[in-house]
Amino acid sequence: MFRKSLVSFFFFGIVIIVGGVTIFAQNAPVTGKVELQTADGKREPVSGALIEVFRSDIKSGAPSAKTNSKGEFSFAGLAVAGEFILSVSAAGAAPTFLPGVKAGQERLLITMTPGDGSQATEEQIRQSAEAAKTGSTQTPQDAEAIKKAQAEYEAETKKINEKNTKTAKTNEIISASLKAGNEAFSAKNYDLAVSKYDEGIAADPDYVGSAPIFYNNRGTALRLRGVDAYNKVVKSTDVSEKVAGFGRVRQDFADASTGYLKSWNVLKNAAAADIPDKANYDAAKLGTLTGSVDTFQMSVRTEQVDPATIEAAKILIPEYLKVEPDAAKKAGASLAMADLYRVAGDSENAIASYKAILETSPDNQDALAGAGLSLVNLGYVNDDKTKLQEGANLLQKFASVAPDTHKYKDDAVALIDTLKKEQNVTPQKTASPKKKN
């Protein structure tokens, strides 16, 4: 699965102290950020700014550092006993400095203004710092502006840290739910598996890195739970139990179908930046489509079709047909769409779907049977002899080519006989439509 990574706000480099610098027994880090404030008040991080360190209490210093792409800088360890001046210079900015820095201070904010990119000497920095201390001149940075910017910087840091904490917790839930769900699924405890997959979905229902996996796994668990329930209830002789049991089966297939549709929408709407692994992404899309088609076909086989299942199929089957290279599988998916309409009693859409299949496969036995049954049903409902005749013709063609083992063979033969006796409708031989390429 894709994994969500934590948002990283700081990247602290390590400064290695080399010869020529006094090593103190007690050190502490100093970190911060450099921003450029333009005339219109906008602030932006300064990348590549040079930060030089000078001791203000003695004539000494420390190795310099540069800001990263986010304008952040860090010193791994400055002497706790010292007080420092940070001298800052950068291209396109006026040099500035921050006095009174002590080891252990973090998230300092240094504000620069536009300038010629020059670099002040150590002597100039020391003189300016001393002048600022005695109040004989203005410090290059406005105190109120710095205070405000520092507060904004710390607020943003807090917000990102909170987001990191929330993301870490979400990742924990996702990992634990997936593990527990898969273990329950392997043990065929589908109730627990569905529950755990639901927990994983709830943790982040729109995250492309996890939600489709949970939806797809949940869909498989629901489908298998539905099949198990069907196999049990179909043997029952209690009418009330049978009706309730079939209702639960139908709901499981509907919930699975709806989940696959949600999975597809998450994948379809994902931004390119949120897809770290294209191969996993494509696999998730294919898994969504194949899992949904399996569910639609099982709904037909058990004749437990909910309107929600059909609504999902109307979107997902066309998407499946676009990517499935196997002609037999494509035909099976197209037939599933027509069968769903027929089982649900939507004869008009069933007929249109079956006829679309017969245009390219005139001798498709399942499409002949489905179209014939649907036409006869619609003929009876609307008292339409034309539909009865067309249905009888297709059923006769089906009966003449289908093996005796076909699941609809006996029904077709019996219905043809009924049409002859009760409706005076005798099948007529019709020419097969010209096959479309």
Contacts in CASP RR format, 6 or more apart in sequence:
PFRMAT RR
TARGET T0000
AUTHOR 0000-0000-0000
METHOD contacts of the structure
MODEL  1
MFRKSLVSFFFFGIVIIVGGVTIFAQNAPVTGKVELQTADGKREPVSGAL
IEVFRSDIKSGAPSAKTNSKGEFSFAGLAVAGEFILSVSAAGAAPTFLPG
VKAGQERLLITMTPGDGSQATEEQIRQSAEAAKTGSTQTPQDAEAIKKAQ
AEYEAETKKINEKNTKTAKTNEIISASLKAGNEAFSAKNYDLAVSKYDEG
IAADPDYVGSAPIFYNNRGTALRLRGVDAYNKVVKSTDVSEKVAGFGRVR
QDFADASTGYLKSWNVLKNAAAADIPDKANYDAAKLGTLTGSVDTFQMSV
RTEQVDPATIEAAKILIPEYLKVEPDAAKKAGASLAMADLYRVAGDSENA
IASYKAILETSPDNQDALAGAGLSLVNLGYVNDDKTKLQEGANLLQKFAS
VAPDTHKYKDDAVALIDTLKKEQNVTPQKTASPKKKN
1 178 0 8 1.000
1 209 0 8 1.000
1 210 0 8 1.000
1 213 0 8 1.000
1 280 0 8 1.000
2 208 0 8 1.000
2 209 0 8 1.000
2 210 0 8 1.000
2 275 0 8 1.000
2 276 0 8 1.000
2 277 0 8 1.000
2 280 0 8 1.000
2 281 0 8 1.000
3 171 0 8 1.000
3 209 0 8 1.000
4 167 0 8 1.000
4 170 0 8 1.000
4 171 0 8 1.000
4 174 0 8 1.000
4 204 0 8 1.000
4 207 0 8 1.000
4 209 0 8 1.000
4 210 0 8 1.000
6 164 0 8 1.000
6 167 0 8 1.000
6 168 0 8 1.000
6 171 0 8 1.000
7 160 0 8 1.000
7 163 0 8 1.000
7 164 0 8 1.000
7 167 0 8 1.000
8 164 0 8 1.000
9 70 0 8 1.000
9 157 0 8 1.000
9 160 0 8 1.000
9 161 0 8 1.000
9 164 0 8 1.000
10 31 0 8 1.000
10 72 0 8 1.000
10 74 0 8 1.000
11 68 0 8 1.000
11 70 0 8 1.000
11 72 0 8 1.000
12 29 0 8 1.000
12 31 0 8 1.000
12 72 0 8 1.000
12 74 0 8 1.000
12 76 0 8 1.000
13 65 0 8 1.000
13 74 0 8 1.000
13 76 0 8 1.000
14 76 0 8 1.000
15 62 0 8 1.000
15 63 0 8 1.000
15 65 0 8 1.000
15 74 0 8 1.000
15 75 0 8 1.000
15 76 0 8 1.000
15 77 0 8 1.000
16 63 0 8 1.000
17 23 0 8 1.000
17 62 0 8 1.000
17 63 0 8 1.000
18 63 0 8 1.000
21 60 0 8 1.000
21 61 0 8 1.000
21 62 0 8 1.000
21 63 0 8 1.000
22 60 0 8 1.000
22 79 0 8 1.000
24 79 0 8 1.000
24 80 0 8 1.000
24 81 0 8 1.000
26 79 0 8 1.000
26 80 0 8 1.000
26 81 0 8 1.000
27 76 0 8 1.000
27 77 0 8 1.000
27 78 0 8 1.000
27 79 0 8 1.000
27 80 0 8 1.000
27 103 0 8 1.000
28 77 0 8 1.000
28 78 0 8 1.000
28 80 0 8 1.000
28 103 0 8 1.000
28 104 0 8 1.000
29 74 0 8 1.000
29 75 0 8 1.000
29 76 0 8 1.000
29 77 0 8 1.000
29 78 0 8 1.000
29 103 0 8 1.000
29 104 0 8 1.000
29 106 0 8 1.000
30 74 0 8 1.000
30 75 0 8 1.000
30 77 0 8 1.000
30 78 0 8 1.000
30 84 0 8 1.000
30 101 0 8 1.000
30 103 0 8 1.000
30 104 0 8 1.000
30 105 0 8 1.000
30 106 0 8 1.000
30 108 0 8 1.000
31 72 0 8 1.000
31 73 0 8 1.000
31 74 0 8 1.000
31 75 0 8 1.000
31 105 0 8 1.000
31 106 0 8 1.000
31 107 0 8 1.000
31 108 0 8 1.000
32 72 0 8 1.000
32 73 0 8 1.000
32 74 0 8 1.000
32 106 0 8 1.000
32 107 0 8 1.000
32 108 0 8 1.000
32 109 0 8 1.000
32 110 0 8 1.000
33 45 0 8 1.000
33 67 0 8 1.000
33 70 0 8 1.000
33 71 0 8 1.000
33 72 0 8 1.000
33 73 0 8 1.000
33 107 0 8 1.000
33 108 0 8 1.000
33 109 0 8 1.000
33 110 0 8 1.000
33 153 0 8 1.000
34 45 0 8 1.000
34 46 0 8 1.000
34 49 0 8 1.000
34 51 0 8 1.000
34 67 0 8 1.000
34 71 0 8 1.000
34 73 0 8 1.000
34 88 0 8 1.000
34 90 0 8 1.000
34 110 0 8 1.000
34 111 0 8 1.000
34 112 0 8 1.000
35 43 0 8 1.000
35 44 0 8 1.000
35 45 0 8 1.000
35 46 0 8 1.000
35 71 0 8 1.000
35 109 0 8 1.000
35 110 0 8 1.000
35 111 0 8 1.000
35 112 0 8 1.000
35 149 0 8 1.000
36 43 0 8 1.000
36 44 0 8 1.000
36 45 0 8 1.000
36 46 0 8 1.000
36 90 0 8 1.000
36 93 0 8 1.000
36 111 0 8 1.000
36 112 0 8 1.000
36 113 0 8 1.000
36 114 0 8 1.000
37 43 0 8 1.000
37 111 0 8 1.000
37 112 0 8 1.000
37 113 0 8 1.000
37 145 0 8 1.000
37 149 0 8 1.000
38 44 0 8 1.000
38 114 0 8 1.000
39 114 0 8 1.000
43 111 0 8 1.000
43 149 0 8 1.000
45 67 0 8 1.000
45 69 0 8 1.000
45 70 0 8 1.000
45 71 0 8 1.000
45 72 0 8 1.000
46 67 0 8 1.000
46 71 0 8 1.000
46 90 0 8 1.000
46 93 0 8 1.000
46 112 0 8 1.000
47 67 0 8 1.000
47 68 0 8 1.000
47 69 0 8 1.000
47 70 0 8 1.000
47 71 0 8 1.000
48 66 0 8 1.000
48 67 0 8 1.000
48 68 0 8 1.000
48 71 0 8 1.000
48 90 0 8 1.000
49 66 0 8 1.000
49 67 0 8 1.000
49 71 0 8 1.000
49 73 0 8 1.000
49 88 0 8 1.000
49 89 0 8 1.000
49 90 0 8 1.000
49 93 0 8 1.000
49 112 0 8 1.000
50 64 0 8 1.000
50 66 0 8 1.000
50 88 0 8 1.000
50 89 0 8 1.000
50 90 0 8 1.000
50 119 0 8 1.000
51 64 0 8 1.000
51 65 0 8 1.000
51 66 0 8 1.000
51 67 0 8 1.000
51 73 0 8 1.000
51 86 0 8 1.000
51 87 0 8 1.000
51 88 0 8 1.000
52 64 0 8 1.000
52 86 0 8 1.000
52 87 0 8 1.000
52 88 0 8 1.000
52 89 0 8 1.000
52 122 0 8 1.000
52 125 0 8 1.000
53 61 0 8 1.000
53 62 0 8 1.000
53 63 0 8 1.000
53 64 0 8 1.000
53 75 0 8 1.000
53 78 0 8 1.000
53 84 0 8 1.000
53 85 0 8 1.000
53 86 0 8 1.000
53 87 0 8 1.000
54 60 0 8 1.000
54 61 0 8 1.000
54 84 0 8 1.000
54 85 0 8 1.000
54 87 0 8 1.000
54 122 0 8 1.000
54 125 0 8 1.000
54 126 0 8 1.000
55 61 0 8 1.000
55 62 0 8 1.000
55 79 0 8 1.000
55 82 0 8 1.000
55 83 0 8 1.000
55 84 0 8 1.000
55 85 0 8 1.000
56 83 0 8 1.000
56 84 0 8 1.000
56 85 0 8 1.000
56 99 0 8 1.000
56 100 0 8 1.000
56 126 0 8 1.000
56 129 0 8 1.000
57 82 0 8 1.000
57 83 0 8 1.000
58 82 0 8 1.000
61 84 0 8 1.000
62 75 0 8 1.000
62 78 0 8 1.000
62 84 0 8 1.000
65 73 0 8 1.000
65 74 0 8 1.000
65 75 0 8 1.000
66 73 0 8 1.000
67 73 0 8 1.000
67 90 0 8 1.000
77 103 0 8 1.000
78 84 0 8 1.000
78 101 0 8 1.000
78 103 0 8 1.000
78 104 0 8 1.000
79 103 0 8 1.000
80 102 0 8 1.000
80 103 0 8 1.000
80 104 0 8 1.000
82 102 0 8 1.000
82 103 0 8 1.000
83 100 0 8 1.000
83 101 0 8 1.000
83 102 0 8 1.000
84 100 0 8 1.000
84 101 0 8 1.000
84 102 0 8 1.000
84 103 0 8 1.000
85 97 0 8 1.000
85 98 0 8 1.000
85 99 0 8 1.000
85 100 0 8 1.000
85 101 0 8 1.000
85 125 0 8 1.000
85 126 0 8 1.000
85 129 0 8 1.000
86 97 0 8 1.000
86 98 0 8 1.000
86 101 0 8 1.000
86 108 0 8 1.000
86 110 0 8 1.000
87 95 0 8 1.000
87 96 0 8 1.000
87 97 0 8 1.000
87 120 0 8 1.000
87 122 0 8 1.000
87 125 0 8 1.000
88 95 0 8 1.000
88 96 0 8 1.000
88 97 0 8 1.000
88 98 0 8 1.000
88 110 0 8 1.000
88 112 0 8 1.000
89 95 0 8 1.000
89 117 0 8 1.000
89 118 0 8 1.000
89 119 0 8 1.000
89 120 0 8 1.000
90 112 0 8 1.000
90 117 0 8 1.000
91 117 0 8 1.000
92 114 0 8 1.000
92 115 0 8 1.000
92 116 0 8 1.000
92 117 0 8 1.000
93 112 0 8 1.000
93 113 0 8 1.000
93 114 0 8 1.000
93 115 0 8 1.000
93 117 0 8 1.000
94 112 0 8 1.000
94 113 0 8 1.000
94 114 0 8 1.000
94 115 0 8 1.000
94 116 0 8 1.000
94 117 0 8 1.000
94 118 0 8 1.000
94 140 0 8 1.000
95 117 0 8 1.000
95 118 0 8 1.000
95 119 0 8 1.000
95 120 0 8 1.000
96 110 0 8 1.000
96 111 0 8 1.000
96 112 0 8 1.000
96 113 0 8 1.000
96 140 0 8 1.000
96 141 0 8 1.000
97 120 0 8 1.000
97 125 0 8 1.000
97 128 0 8 1.000
97 129 0 8 1.000
97 140 0 8 1.000
98 108 0 8 1.000
98 110 0 8 1.000
98 141 0 8 1.000
99 129 0 8 1.000
99 132 0 8 1.000
99 133 0 8 1.000
99 139 0 8 1.000
101 108 0 8 1.000
107 150 0 8 1.000
107 153 0 8 1.000
107 154 0 8 1.000
107 157 0 8 1.000
108 150 0 8 1.000
109 146 0 8 1.000
109 149 0 8 1.000
109 150 0 8 1.000
109 153 0 8 1.000
110 141 0 8 1.000
111 141 0 8 1.000
111 142 0 8 1.000
111 145 0 8 1.000
111 146 0 8 1.000
111 149 0 8 1.000
113 140 0 8 1.000
120 128 0 8 1.000
128 137 0 8 1.000
128 140 0 8 1.000
131 137 0 8 1.000
132 138 0 8 1.000
132 139 0 8 1.000
170 203 0 8 1.000
170 204 0 8 1.000
173 199 0 8 1.000
173 200 0 8 1.000
173 203 0 8 1.000
174 200 0 8 1.000
174 203 0 8 1.000
174 204 0 8 1.000
174 210 0 8 1.000
177 196 0 8 1.000
177 197 0 8 1.000
177 199 0 8 1.000
177 200 0 8 1.000
177 203 0 8 1.000
177 214 0 8 1.000
178 196 0 8 1.000
178 197 0 8 1.000
178 200 0 8 1.000
178 210 0 8 1.000
178 213 0 8 1.000
178 214 0 8 1.000
178 217 0 8 1.000
180 192 0 8 1.000
180 196 0 8 1.000
181 192 0 8 1.000
181 193 0 8 1.000
181 196 0 8 1.000
181 197 0 8 1.000
181 217 0 8 1.000
182 193 0 8 1.000
182 217 0 8 1.000
184 190 0 8 1.000
184 192 0 8 1.000
184 193 0 8 1.000
184 196 0 8 1.000
185 193 0 8 1.000
185 217 0 8 1.000
185 220 0 8 1.000
185 221 0 8 1.000
188 224 0 8 1.000
190 221 0 8 1.000
190 222 0 8 1.000
190 224 0 8 1.000
190 225 0 8 1.000
190 228 0 8 1.000
191 225 0 8 1.000
193 217 0 8 1.000
193 218 0 8 1.000
193 221 0 8 1.000
194 218 0 8 1.000
194 221 0 8 1.000
194 222 0 8 1.000
194 225 0 8 1.000
197 214 0 8 1.000
197 215 0 8 1.000
197 217 0 8 1.000
197 218 0 8 1.000
197 221 0 8 1.000
198 214 0 8 1.000
198 218 0 8 1.000
200 210 0 8 1.000
200 214 0 8 1.000
201 211 0 8 1.000
201 214 0 8 1.000
201 215 0 8 1.000
201 218 0 8 1.000
203 210 0 8 1.000
204 210 0 8 1.000
204 211 0 8 1.000
205 211 0 8 1.000
205 262 0 8 1.000
205 266 0 8 1.000
206 266 0 8 1.000
207 266 0 8 1.000
207 274 0 8 1.000
208 266 0 8 1.000
208 267 0 8 1.000
208 270 0 8 1.000
208 274 0 8 1.000
208 275 0 8 1.000
208 281 0 8 1.000
209 274 0 8 1.000
211 262 0 8 1.000
211 263 0 8 1.000
211 266 0 8 1.000
212 263 0 8 1.000
212 266 0 8 1.000
212 267 0 8 1.000
212 284 0 8 1.000
212 285 0 8 1.000
212 288 0 8 1.000
213 284 0 8 1.000
215 259 0 8 1.000
215 260 0 8 1.000
215 262 0 8 1.000
215 263 0 8 1.000
215 266 0 8 1.000
215 288 0 8 1.000
216 260 0 8 1.000
216 263 0 8 1.000
216 284 0 8 1.000
216 287 0 8 1.000
216 288 0 8 1.000
216 291 0 8 1.000
218 256 0 8 1.000
218 259 0 8 1.000
219 255 0 8 1.000
219 256 0 8 1.000
219 259 0 8 1.000
219 260 0 8 1.000
219 291 0 8 1.000
219 295 0 8 1.000
220 256 0 8 1.000
220 291 0 8 1.000
222 252 0 8 1.000
222 253 0 8 1.000
222 255 0 8 1.000
222 256 0 8 1.000
222 295 0 8 1.000
223 252 0 8 1.000
223 253 0 8 1.000
223 256 0 8 1.000
223 291 0 8 1.000
223 294 0 8 1.000
223 295 0 8 1.000
223 298 0 8 1.000
225 252 0 8 1.000
226 248 0 8 1.000
226 249 0 8 1.000
226 252 0 8 1.000
226 253 0 8 1.000
227 298 0 8 1.000
227 302 0 8 1.000
229 245 0 8 1.000
229 248 0 8 1.000
229 249 0 8 1.000
229 252 0 8 1.000
230 246 0 8 1.000
230 249 0 8 1.000
230 302 0 8 1.000
230 304 0 8 1.000
233 241 0 8 1.000
233 242 0 8 1.000
233 245 0 8 1.000
233 246 0 8 1.000
233 249 0 8 1.000
234 242 0 8 1.000
236 242 0 8 1.000
246 304 0 8 1.000
247 304 0 8 1.000
249 302 0 8 1.000
249 304 0 8 1.000
250 299 0 8 1.000
250 304 0 8 1.000
250 305 0 8 1.000
250 306 0 8 1.000
251 306 0 8 1.000
253 295 0 8 1.000
253 298 0 8 1.000
253 299 0 8 1.000
253 302 0 8 1.000
253 304 0 8 1.000
253 305 0 8 1.000
253 306 0 8 1.000
253 309 0 8 1.000
254 306 0 8 1.000
254 307 0 8 1.000
254 308 0 8 1.000
254 309 0 8 1.000
256 292 0 8 1.000
256 295 0 8 1.000
257 292 0 8 1.000
257 295 0 8 1.000
257 296 0 8 1.000
257 299 0 8 1.000
257 306 0 8 1.000
257 308 0 8 1.000
257 309 0 8 1.000
257 312 0 8 1.000
257 313 0 8 1.000
257 316 0 8 1.000
258 308 0 8 1.000
258 312 0 8 1.000
259 312 0 8 1.000
260 288 0 8 1.000
260 289 0 8 1.000
260 291 0 8 1.000
260 292 0 8 1.000
260 295 0 8 1.000
260 312 0 8 1.000
260 316 0 8 1.000
261 292 0 8 1.000
261 311 0 8 1.000
261 312 0 8 1.000
261 315 0 8 1.000
261 316 0 8 1.000
263 284 0 8 1.000
263 288 0 8 1.000
264 285 0 8 1.000
264 288 0 8 1.000
264 289 0 8 1.000
264 292 0 8 1.000
264 315 0 8 1.000
264 316 0 8 1.000
264 319 0 8 1.000
267 281 0 8 1.000
267 284 0 8 1.000
267 285 0 8 1.000
267 288 0 8 1.000
270 281 0 8 1.000
275 281 0 8 1.000
285 323 0 8 1.000
286 323 0 8 1.000
288 316 0 8 1.000
289 316 0 8 1.000
289 319 0 8 1.000
289 320 0 8 1.000
289 323 0 8 1.000
289 324 0 8 1.000
290 320 0 8 1.000
292 312 0 8 1.000
292 313 0 8 1.000
292 316 0 8 1.000
292 317 0 8 1.000
292 320 0 8 1.000
293 316 0 8 1.000
293 317 0 8 1.000
293 320 0 8 1.000
293 333 0 8 1.000
293 336 0 8 1.000
295 309 0 8 1.000
296 309 0 8 1.000
296 312 0 8 1.000
296 313 0 8 1.000
296 316 0 8 1.000
296 317 0 8 1.000
296 333 0 8 1.000
296 336 0 8 1.000
296 337 0 8 1.000
296 340 0 8 1.000
297 332 0 8 1.000
297 336 0 8 1.000
299 305 0 8 1.000
299 306 0 8 1.000
299 309 0 8 1.000
299 340 0 8 1.000
299 343 0 8 1.000
300 336 0 8 1.000
300 339 0 8 1.000
300 340 0 8 1.000
300 343 0 8 1.000
303 343 0 8 1.000
305 340 0 8 1.000
305 343 0 8 1.000
305 344 0 8 1.000
307 344 0 8 1.000
309 340 0 8 1.000
310 340 0 8 1.000
310 341 0 8 1.000
310 344 0 8 1.000
310 346 0 8 1.000
313 336 0 8 1.000
313 337 0 8 1.000
313 340 0 8 1.000
314 337 0 8 1.000
317 333 0 8 1.000
317 334 0 8 1.000
317 336 0 8 1.000
317 337 0 8 1.000
320 330 0 8 1.000
320 333 0 8 1.000
321 330 0 8 1.000
321 333 0 8 1.000
321 334 0 8 1.000
324 330 0 8 1.000
324 333 0 8 1.000
331 357 0 8 1.000
331 361 0 8 1.000
331 364 0 8 1.000
334 353 0 8 1.000
334 356 0 8 1.000
334 357 0 8 1.000
335 357 0 8 1.000
335 364 0 8 1.000
335 366 0 8 1.000
335 367 0 8 1.000
337 353 0 8 1.000
338 350 0 8 1.000
338 353 0 8 1.000
338 354 0 8 1.000
338 356 0 8 1.000
338 357 0 8 1.000
338 367 0 8 1.000
338 370 0 8 1.000
339 350 0 8 1.000
339 366 0 8 1.000
339 370 0 8 1.000
341 347 0 8 1.000
341 349 0 8 1.000
341 350 0 8 1.000
341 353 0 8 1.000
341 374 0 8 1.000
342 350 0 8 1.000
342 354 0 8 1.000
342 370 0 8 1.000
342 373 0 8 1.000
342 374 0 8 1.000
345 377 0 8 1.000
347 374 0 8 1.000
347 375 0 8 1.000
347 377 0 8 1.000
347 378 0 8 1.000
347 381 0 8 1.000
348 378 0 8 1.000
350 370 0 8 1.000
350 371 0 8 1.000
350 374 0 8 1.000
351 371 0 8 1.000
351 374 0 8 1.000
351 375 0 8 1.000
351 378 0 8 1.000
354 367 0 8 1.000
354 368 0 8 1.000
354 370 0 8 1.000
354 371 0 8 1.000
354 372 0 8 1.000
354 374 0 8 1.000
355 371 0 8 1.000
357 364 0 8 1.000
357 367 0 8 1.000
358 364 0 8 1.000
358 367 0 8 1.000
358 368 0 8 1.000
358 371 0 8 1.000
358 433 0 8 1.000
359 433 0 8 1.000
359 435 0 8 1.000
359 436 0 8 1.000
360 435 0 8 1.000
360 436 0 8 1.000
360 437 0 8 1.000
361 367 0 8 1.000
361 435 0 8 1.000
362 432 0 8 1.000
362 433 0 8 1.000
362 435 0 8 1.000
363 401 0 8 1.000
363 432 0 8 1.000
365 398 0 8 1.000
365 401 0 8 1.000
365 402 0 8 1.000
365 406 0 8 1.000
366 408 0 8 1.000
368 394 0 8 1.000
368 395 0 8 1.000
368 397 0 8 1.000
368 398 0 8 1.000
368 401 0 8 1.000
368 402 0 8 1.000
369 394 0 8 1.000
369 395 0 8 1.000
369 398 0 8 1.000
369 402 0 8 1.000
369 406 0 8 1.000
369 408 0 8 1.000
369 412 0 8 1.000
370 408 0 8 1.000
371 391 0 8 1.000
371 394 0 8 1.000
372 390 0 8 1.000
372 391 0 8 1.000
372 392 0 8 1.000
372 394 0 8 1.000
372 395 0 8 1.000
372 398 0 8 1.000
372 412 0 8 1.000
373 391 0 8 1.000
373 395 0 8 1.000
373 408 0 8 1.000
373 411 0 8 1.000
373 412 0 8 1.000
373 415 0 8 1.000
375 387 0 8 1.000
375 388 0 8 1.000
375 390 0 8 1.000
375 391 0 8 1.000
375 394 0 8 1.000
376 387 0 8 1.000
376 388 0 8 1.000
376 391 0 8 1.000
376 392 0 8 1.000
376 395 0 8 1.000
376 415 0 8 1.000
376 419 0 8 1.000
378 384 0 8 1.000
378 387 0 8 1.000
379 385 0 8 1.000
379 387 0 8 1.000
379 388 0 8 1.000
380 388 0 8 1.000
385 423 0 8 1.000
385 425 0 8 1.000
388 419 0 8 1.000
388 423 0 8 1.000
388 425 0 8 1.000
389 425 0 8 1.000
389 428 0 8 1.000
392 416 0 8 1.000
392 419 0 8 1.000
392 425 0 8 1.000
392 426 0 8 1.000
392 427 0 8 1.000
392 428 0 8 1.000
393 427 0 8 1.000
393 428 0 8 1.000
393 429 0 8 1.000
393 430 0 8 1.000
395 412 0 8 1.000
395 415 0 8 1.000
395 416 0 8 1.000
395 427 0 8 1.000
396 416 0 8 1.000
396 427 0 8 1.000
396 428 0 8 1.000
396 429 0 8 1.000
397 429 0 8 1.000
397 430 0 8 1.000
398 408 0 8 1.000
398 412 0 8 1.000
399 409 0 8 1.000
399 412 0 8 1.000
399 413 0 8 1.000
399 416 0 8 1.000
402 408 0 8 1.000
402 409 0 8 1.000
402 412 0 8 1.000
403 409 0 8 1.000
416 427 0 8 1.000
419 425 0 8 1.000
419 426 0 8 1.000
419 427 0 8 1.000
420 426 0 8 1.000
END
